Each structure stands twice: as C-alpha cells, then as structure tokens.
Amino acid sequence: MATIGTFKKTNSEFVGEIATLNLQAKNVKIVPETTSTNNDAPSHRLFAGRVEIGAAWTKKSNEGRSYLSAKIDDPSFAAPIFANLFDDETGATASLVWSRPNRKPS
C-alpha cells in the first residue's frame, strides 16, 4: 500500500493533491454527487481543476468505518487507478491509499 494523496476536509468536500511517479495533480477536489438517483452511481466526483478525473463510492470497512473507494482515470493511463480515501485520526484530513490489485493465478 502507498499513500498517493493527501486531502483536507472542508465542509462536505476534500481538497488536496495526488502524486505518483507519473501523475502530479494539485488542487484536486472530491465533491459529493448531488444529481444522481441511481443507488449504484458514484457518491462523489474527483476533479483536477475543472477536468473530471474520477469517481468515488462510499463504502464501509469490516469495522464499520466509512471511506471512499475511488477510480481515477486519464487517457494517458494504461489502466485506471483504484484507491481508497481514509479519514486520518482527527477527521480533518484524509489519505488516498493505493495498493496493487491481487492477480488471480491462471
């Protein structure tokens, strides 16, 4: 697992940055989705400036802790990035954590 982003919580939004070897995105906003009525639709949208770069869904851990499961994509990526946004201990900040998906043996 690797922390690829740090965010501050402001009201119902998160604002921060995402940094990997190939991606350097500042002023990333994670905002609640308010227009969808579909239960399977994302609960949040991710924006870098005014460009939408992904979506996130509200999930609960086995311990009952809420977090966001995000899918980040761009035409320059070979495949989407999947990561989870967890509140830090104070609740005022959050970390975007990525881990490589488990591949099933063939």
CNS distance restraints for C-alpha pairs under 8 A (distance, minus, plus):
assign (resid   1 and name CA) (resid  97 and name CA) 6.45 0.50 0.50
assign (resid   1 and name CA) (resid  98 and name CA) 5.52 0.50 0.50
assign (resid   1 and name CA) (resid  99 and name CA) 4.34 0.50 0.50
assign (resid   1 and name CA) (resid 100 and name CA) 7.36 0.50 0.50
assign (resid   2 and name CA) (resid  97 and name CA) 5.50 0.50 0.50
assign (resid   2 and name CA) (resid  98 and name CA) 5.27 0.50 0.50
assign (resid   2 and name CA) (resid  99 and name CA) 6.31 0.50 0.50
assign (resid   3 and name CA) (resid  95 and name CA) 6.42 0.50 0.50
assign (resid   3 and name CA) (resid  96 and name CA) 5.65 0.50 0.50
assign (resid   3 and name CA) (resid  97 and name CA) 4.38 0.50 0.50
assign (resid   3 and name CA) (resid  98 and name CA) 6.23 0.50 0.50
assign (resid   4 and name CA) (resid  18 and name CA) 5.54 0.50 0.50
assign (resid   4 and name CA) (resid  19 and name CA) 5.35 0.50 0.50
assign (resid   4 and name CA) (resid  20 and name CA) 6.05 0.50 0.50
assign (resid   4 and name CA) (resid  95 and name CA) 7.68 0.50 0.50
assign (resid   4 and name CA) (resid  96 and name CA) 5.68 0.50 0.50
assign (resid   4 and name CA) (resid  97 and name CA) 5.88 0.50 0.50
assign (resid   4 and name CA) (resid  98 and name CA) 6.53 0.50 0.50
assign (resid   5 and name CA) (resid  16 and name CA) 7.13 0.50 0.50
assign (resid   5 and name CA) (resid  17 and name CA) 5.45 0.50 0.50
assign (resid   5 and name CA) (resid  18 and name CA) 4.19 0.50 0.50
assign (resid   5 and name CA) (resid  19 and name CA) 6.12 0.50 0.50
assign (resid   5 and name CA) (resid  95 and name CA) 5.73 0.50 0.50
assign (resid   5 and name CA) (resid  96 and name CA) 4.61 0.50 0.50
assign (resid   5 and name CA) (resid  97 and name CA) 7.06 0.50 0.50
assign (resid   6 and name CA) (resid  16 and name CA) 5.60 0.50 0.50
assign (resid   6 and name CA) (resid  17 and name CA) 5.88 0.50 0.50
assign (resid   6 and name CA) (resid  18 and name CA) 6.92 0.50 0.50
assign (resid   6 and name CA) (resid  93 and name CA) 7.35 0.50 0.50
assign (resid   6 and name CA) (resid  94 and name CA) 5.95 0.50 0.50
assign (resid   6 and name CA) (resid  95 and name CA) 4.75 0.50 0.50
assign (resid   6 and name CA) (resid  96 and name CA) 6.13 0.50 0.50
assign (resid   7 and name CA) (resid  14 and name CA) 5.75 0.50 0.50
assign (resid   7 and name CA) (resid  15 and name CA) 5.18 0.50 0.50
assign (resid   7 and name CA) (resid  16 and name CA) 4.08 0.50 0.50
assign (resid   7 and name CA) (resid  17 and name CA) 6.63 0.50 0.50
assign (resid   7 and name CA) (resid  93 and name CA) 5.56 0.50 0.50
assign (resid   7 and name CA) (resid  94 and name CA) 5.10 0.50 0.50
assign (resid   7 and name CA) (resid  95 and name CA) 6.28 0.50 0.50
assign (resid   7 and name CA) (resid  96 and name CA) 7.77 0.50 0.50
assign (resid   8 and name CA) (resid  14 and name CA) 5.48 0.50 0.50
assign (resid   8 and name CA) (resid  15 and name CA) 5.40 0.50 0.50
assign (resid   8 and name CA) (resid  16 and name CA) 6.19 0.50 0.50
assign (resid   8 and name CA) (resid  92 and name CA) 6.02 0.50 0.50
assign (resid   8 and name CA) (resid  93 and name CA) 4.37 0.50 0.50
assign (resid   8 and name CA) (resid  94 and name CA) 6.30 0.50 0.50
assign (resid   9 and name CA) (resid  13 and name CA) 5.86 0.50 0.50
assign (resid   9 and name CA) (resid  14 and name CA) 4.49 0.50 0.50
assign (resid   9 and name CA) (resid  15 and name CA) 6.56 0.50 0.50
assign (resid   9 and name CA) (resid  91 and name CA) 7.74 0.50 0.50
assign (resid   9 and name CA) (resid  92 and name CA) 5.36 0.50 0.50
assign (resid   9 and name CA) (resid  93 and name CA) 5.62 0.50 0.50
assign (resid   9 and name CA) (resid  94 and name CA) 7.28 0.50 0.50
assign (resid  10 and name CA) (resid  14 and name CA) 5.96 0.50 0.50
assign (resid  10 and name CA) (resid  15 and name CA) 7.33 0.50 0.50
assign (resid  10 and name CA) (resid  92 and name CA) 7.95 0.50 0.50
assign (resid  12 and name CA) (resid  31 and name CA) 7.05 0.50 0.50
assign (resid  12 and name CA) (resid  32 and name CA) 6.96 0.50 0.50
assign (resid  13 and name CA) (resid  29 and name CA) 6.89 0.50 0.50
assign (resid  13 and name CA) (resid  30 and name CA) 5.66 0.50 0.50
assign (resid  13 and name CA) (resid  31 and name CA) 4.86 0.50 0.50
assign (resid  13 and name CA) (resid  32 and name CA) 6.83 0.50 0.50
assign (resid  14 and name CA) (resid  29 and name CA) 5.62 0.50 0.50
assign (resid  14 and name CA) (resid  30 and name CA) 5.01 0.50 0.50
assign (resid  14 and name CA) (resid  31 and name CA) 6.73 0.50 0.50
assign (resid  15 and name CA) (resid  27 and name CA) 6.28 0.50 0.50
assign (resid  15 and name CA) (resid  28 and name CA) 5.62 0.50 0.50
assign (resid  15 and name CA) (resid  29 and name CA) 4.58 0.50 0.50
assign (resid  15 and name CA) (resid  30 and name CA) 6.50 0.50 0.50
assign (resid  16 and name CA) (resid  26 and name CA) 6.46 0.50 0.50
assign (resid  16 and name CA) (resid  27 and name CA) 5.46 0.50 0.50
assign (resid  16 and name CA) (resid  28 and name CA) 5.22 0.50 0.50
assign (resid  16 and name CA) (resid  29 and name CA) 6.62 0.50 0.50
assign (resid  17 and name CA) (resid  24 and name CA) 7.63 0.50 0.50
assign (resid  17 and name CA) (resid  25 and name CA) 5.52 0.50 0.50
assign (resid  17 and name CA) (resid  26 and name CA) 4.40 0.50 0.50
assign (resid  17 and name CA) (resid  27 and name CA) 5.81 0.50 0.50
assign (resid  17 and name CA) (resid  28 and name CA) 5.36 0.50 0.50
assign (resid  18 and name CA) (resid  23 and name CA) 7.12 0.50 0.50
assign (resid  18 and name CA) (resid  24 and name CA) 6.04 0.50 0.50
assign (resid  18 and name CA) (resid  25 and name CA) 5.15 0.50 0.50
assign (resid  18 and name CA) (resid  26 and name CA) 6.58 0.50 0.50
assign (resid  18 and name CA) (resid  28 and name CA) 7.24 0.50 0.50
assign (resid  18 and name CA) (resid  96 and name CA) 7.90 0.50 0.50
assign (resid  19 and name CA) (resid  23 and name CA) 5.48 0.50 0.50
assign (resid  19 and name CA) (resid  24 and name CA) 4.62 0.50 0.50
assign (resid  19 and name CA) (resid  25 and name CA) 6.32 0.50 0.50
assign (resid  20 and name CA) (resid  24 and name CA) 6.43 0.50 0.50
assign (resid  25 and name CA) (resid  48 and name CA) 6.51 0.50 0.50
assign (resid  26 and name CA) (resid  48 and name CA) 6.97 0.50 0.50
assign (resid  27 and name CA) (resid  48 and name CA) 6.15 0.50 0.50
assign (resid  27 and name CA) (resid  49 and name CA) 6.38 0.50 0.50
assign (resid  28 and name CA) (resid  46 and name CA) 6.90 0.50 0.50
assign (resid  28 and name CA) (resid  47 and name CA) 5.53 0.50 0.50
assign (resid  28 and name CA) (resid  48 and name CA) 4.53 0.50 0.50
assign (resid  28 and name CA) (resid  49 and name CA) 6.61 0.50 0.50
assign (resid  29 and name CA) (resid  46 and name CA) 5.65 0.50 0.50
assign (resid  29 and name CA) (resid  47 and name CA) 5.17 0.50 0.50
assign (resid  29 and name CA) (resid  48 and name CA) 6.55 0.50 0.50
assign (resid  29 and name CA) (resid  49 and name CA) 7.80 0.50 0.50
assign (resid  30 and name CA) (resid  44 and name CA) 6.32 0.50 0.50
assign (resid  30 and name CA) (resid  45 and name CA) 5.63 0.50 0.50
assign (resid  30 and name CA) (resid  46 and name CA) 4.53 0.50 0.50
assign (resid  30 and name CA) (resid  47 and name CA) 6.51 0.50 0.50
assign (resid  31 and name CA) (resid  44 and name CA) 5.31 0.50 0.50
assign (resid  31 and name CA) (resid  45 and name CA) 5.45 0.50 0.50
assign (resid  31 and name CA) (resid  46 and name CA) 6.56 0.50 0.50
assign (resid  32 and name CA) (resid  43 and name CA) 5.86 0.50 0.50
assign (resid  32 and name CA) (resid  44 and name CA) 4.20 0.50 0.50
assign (resid  32 and name CA) (resid  45 and name CA) 6.41 0.50 0.50
assign (resid  33 and name CA) (resid  42 and name CA) 6.95 0.50 0.50
assign (resid  33 and name CA) (resid  43 and name CA) 5.18 0.50 0.50
assign (resid  33 and name CA) (resid  44 and name CA) 4.74 0.50 0.50
assign (resid  33 and name CA) (resid  45 and name CA) 6.22 0.50 0.50
assign (resid  34 and name CA) (resid  43 and name CA) 7.89 0.50 0.50
assign (resid  36 and name CA) (resid  41 and name CA) 6.67 0.50 0.50
assign (resid  37 and name CA) (resid  41 and name CA) 7.69 0.50 0.50
assign (resid  41 and name CA) (resid  57 and name CA) 7.69 0.50 0.50
assign (resid  42 and name CA) (resid  55 and name CA) 5.91 0.50 0.50
assign (resid  42 and name CA) (resid  56 and name CA) 5.38 0.50 0.50
assign (resid  42 and name CA) (resid  57 and name CA) 4.86 0.50 0.50
assign (resid  42 and name CA) (resid  58 and name CA) 7.86 0.50 0.50
assign (resid  43 and name CA) (resid  55 and name CA) 7.71 0.50 0.50
assign (resid  43 and name CA) (resid  56 and name CA) 6.03 0.50 0.50
assign (resid  43 and name CA) (resid  57 and name CA) 4.97 0.50 0.50
assign (resid  43 and name CA) (resid  58 and name CA) 6.18 0.50 0.50
assign (resid  44 and name CA) (resid  55 and name CA) 5.73 0.50 0.50
assign (resid  44 and name CA) (resid  56 and name CA) 4.97 0.50 0.50
assign (resid  44 and name CA) (resid  57 and name CA) 6.38 0.50 0.50
assign (resid  45 and name CA) (resid  52 and name CA) 7.12 0.50 0.50
assign (resid  45 and name CA) (resid  53 and name CA) 7.94 0.50 0.50
assign (resid  45 and name CA) (resid  54 and name CA) 5.98 0.50 0.50
assign (resid  45 and name CA) (resid  55 and name CA) 4.37 0.50 0.50
assign (resid  45 and name CA) (resid  56 and name CA) 6.13 0.50 0.50
assign (resid  46 and name CA) (resid  52 and name CA) 5.76 0.50 0.50
assign (resid  46 and name CA) (resid  53 and name CA) 5.55 0.50 0.50
assign (resid  46 and name CA) (resid  54 and name CA) 4.86 0.50 0.50
assign (resid  46 and name CA) (resid  55 and name CA) 5.55 0.50 0.50
assign (resid  46 and name CA) (resid  56 and name CA) 7.46 0.50 0.50
assign (resid  46 and name CA) (resid  72 and name CA) 7.80 0.50 0.50
assign (resid  47 and name CA) (resid  51 and name CA) 5.36 0.50 0.50
assign (resid  47 and name CA) (resid  52 and name CA) 4.33 0.50 0.50
assign (resid  47 and name CA) (resid  53 and name CA) 5.43 0.50 0.50
assign (resid  47 and name CA) (resid  54 and name CA) 7.07 0.50 0.50
assign (resid  48 and name CA) (resid  52 and name CA) 6.44 0.50 0.50
assign (resid  48 and name CA) (resid  53 and name CA) 6.52 0.50 0.50
assign (resid  53 and name CA) (resid  72 and name CA) 5.65 0.50 0.50
assign (resid  53 and name CA) (resid  73 and name CA) 5.67 0.50 0.50
assign (resid  53 and name CA) (resid  74 and name CA) 6.42 0.50 0.50
assign (resid  54 and name CA) (resid  70 and name CA) 7.02 0.50 0.50
assign (resid  54 and name CA) (resid  71 and name CA) 5.42 0.50 0.50
assign (resid  54 and name CA) (resid  72 and name CA) 4.26 0.50 0.50
assign (resid  54 and name CA) (resid  73 and name CA) 5.85 0.50 0.50
assign (resid  55 and name CA) (resid  70 and name CA) 5.66 0.50 0.50
assign (resid  55 and name CA) (resid  71 and name CA) 5.52 0.50 0.50
assign (resid  55 and name CA) (resid  72 and name CA) 6.74 0.50 0.50
assign (resid  56 and name CA) (resid  68 and name CA) 5.83 0.50 0.50
assign (resid  56 and name CA) (resid  69 and name CA) 5.23 0.50 0.50
assign (resid  56 and name CA) (resid  70 and name CA) 4.02 0.50 0.50
assign (resid  56 and name CA) (resid  71 and name CA) 6.20 0.50 0.50
assign (resid  57 and name CA) (resid  68 and name CA) 5.45 0.50 0.50
assign (resid  57 and name CA) (resid  69 and name CA) 5.22 0.50 0.50
assign (resid  57 and name CA) (resid  70 and name CA) 6.49 0.50 0.50
assign (resid  58 and name CA) (resid  66 and name CA) 6.88 0.50 0.50
assign (resid  58 and name CA) (resid  67 and name CA) 5.93 0.50 0.50
assign (resid  58 and name CA) (resid  68 and name CA) 4.69 0.50 0.50
assign (resid  58 and name CA) (resid  69 and name CA) 6.41 0.50 0.50
assign (resid  59 and name CA) (resid  66 and name CA) 5.71 0.50 0.50
assign (resid  59 and name CA) (resid  67 and name CA) 5.47 0.50 0.50
assign (resid  59 and name CA) (resid  68 and name CA) 5.90 0.50 0.50
assign (resid  59 and name CA) (resid  69 and name CA) 6.63 0.50 0.50
assign (resid  60 and name CA) (resid  64 and name CA) 5.41 0.50 0.50
assign (resid  60 and name CA) (resid  65 and name CA) 5.35 0.50 0.50
assign (resid  60 and name CA) (resid  66 and name CA) 4.46 0.50 0.50
assign (resid  60 and name CA) (resid  67 and name CA) 6.17 0.50 0.50
assign (resid  61 and name CA) (resid  65 and name CA) 5.14 0.50 0.50
assign (resid  61 and name CA) (resid  66 and name CA) 6.40 0.50 0.50
assign (resid  61 and name CA) (resid  67 and name CA) 7.45 0.50 0.50
assign (resid  66 and name CA) (resid  86 and name CA) 7.82 0.50 0.50
assign (resid  67 and name CA) (resid  84 and name CA) 6.85 0.50 0.50
assign (resid  67 and name CA) (resid  85 and name CA) 5.75 0.50 0.50
assign (resid  67 and name CA) (resid  86 and name CA) 5.21 0.50 0.50
assign (resid  67 and name CA) (resid  87 and name CA) 7.16 0.50 0.50
assign (resid  68 and name CA) (resid  84 and name CA) 5.55 0.50 0.50
assign (resid  68 and name CA) (resid  85 and name CA) 4.98 0.50 0.50
assign (resid  68 and name CA) (resid  86 and name CA) 6.91 0.50 0.50
assign (resid  69 and name CA) (resid  82 and name CA) 7.39 0.50 0.50
assign (resid  69 and name CA) (resid  83 and name CA) 6.06 0.50 0.50
assign (resid  69 and name CA) (resid  84 and name CA) 4.52 0.50 0.50
assign (resid  69 and name CA) (resid  85 and name CA) 6.46 0.50 0.50
assign (resid  70 and name CA) (resid  82 and name CA) 5.68 0.50 0.50
assign (resid  70 and name CA) (resid  83 and name CA) 5.26 0.50 0.50
assign (resid  70 and name CA) (resid  84 and name CA) 5.78 0.50 0.50
assign (resid  70 and name CA) (resid  85 and name CA) 7.33 0.50 0.50
assign (resid  71 and name CA) (resid  80 and name CA) 6.47 0.50 0.50
assign (resid  71 and name CA) (resid  81 and name CA) 5.75 0.50 0.50
assign (resid  71 and name CA) (resid  82 and name CA) 4.67 0.50 0.50
assign (resid  71 and name CA) (resid  83 and name CA) 6.63 0.50 0.50
assign (resid  72 and name CA) (resid  80 and name CA) 5.63 0.50 0.50
assign (resid  72 and name CA) (resid  81 and name CA) 5.05 0.50 0.50
assign (resid  72 and name CA) (resid  82 and name CA) 6.34 0.50 0.50
assign (resid  72 and name CA) (resid  83 and name CA) 7.98 0.50 0.50
assign (resid  73 and name CA) (resid  77 and name CA) 6.65 0.50 0.50
assign (resid  73 and name CA) (resid  79 and name CA) 7.21 0.50 0.50
assign (resid  73 and name CA) (resid  80 and name CA) 4.60 0.50 0.50
assign (resid  73 and name CA) (resid  81 and name CA) 6.31 0.50 0.50
assign (resid  74 and name CA) (resid  80 and name CA) 7.33 0.50 0.50
assign (resid  81 and name CA) (resid  98 and name CA) 7.85 0.50 0.50
assign (resid  82 and name CA) (resid  98 and name CA) 6.55 0.50 0.50
assign (resid  82 and name CA) (resid  99 and name CA) 7.84 0.50 0.50
assign (resid  83 and name CA) (resid  96 and name CA) 6.32 0.50 0.50
assign (resid  83 and name CA) (resid  97 and name CA) 5.38 0.50 0.50
assign (resid  83 and name CA) (resid  98 and name CA) 4.41 0.50 0.50
assign (resid  83 and name CA) (resid  99 and name CA) 6.94 0.50 0.50
assign (resid  84 and name CA) (resid  96 and name CA) 5.53 0.50 0.50
assign (resid  84 and name CA) (resid  97 and name CA) 5.26 0.50 0.50
assign (resid  84 and name CA) (resid  98 and name CA) 6.59 0.50 0.50
assign (resid  85 and name CA) (resid  94 and name CA) 6.36 0.50 0.50
assign (resid  85 and name CA) (resid  95 and name CA) 5.52 0.50 0.50
assign (resid  85 and name CA) (resid  96 and name CA) 4.34 0.50 0.50
assign (resid  85 and name CA) (resid  97 and name CA) 6.28 0.50 0.50
assign (resid  86 and name CA) (resid  94 and name CA) 5.37 0.50 0.50
assign (resid  86 and name CA) (resid  95 and name CA) 5.45 0.50 0.50
assign (resid  86 and name CA) (resid  96 and name CA) 6.54 0.50 0.50
assign (resid  86 and name CA) (resid  97 and name CA) 7.63 0.50 0.50
assign (resid  87 and name CA) (resid  91 and name CA) 5.27 0.50 0.50
assign (resid  87 and name CA) (resid  92 and name CA) 7.44 0.50 0.50
assign (resid  87 and name CA) (resid  93 and name CA) 6.01 0.50 0.50
assign (resid  87 and name CA) (resid  94 and name CA) 4.15 0.50 0.50
assign (resid  87 and name CA) (resid  95 and name CA) 6.51 0.50 0.50
assign (resid  88 and name CA) (resid  92 and name CA) 7.21 0.50 0.50
assign (resid  88 and name CA) (resid  93 and name CA) 5.58 0.50 0.50
assign (resid  88 and name CA) (resid  94 and name CA) 5.03 0.50 0.50
assign (resid  88 and name CA) (resid  95 and name CA) 6.75 0.50 0.50
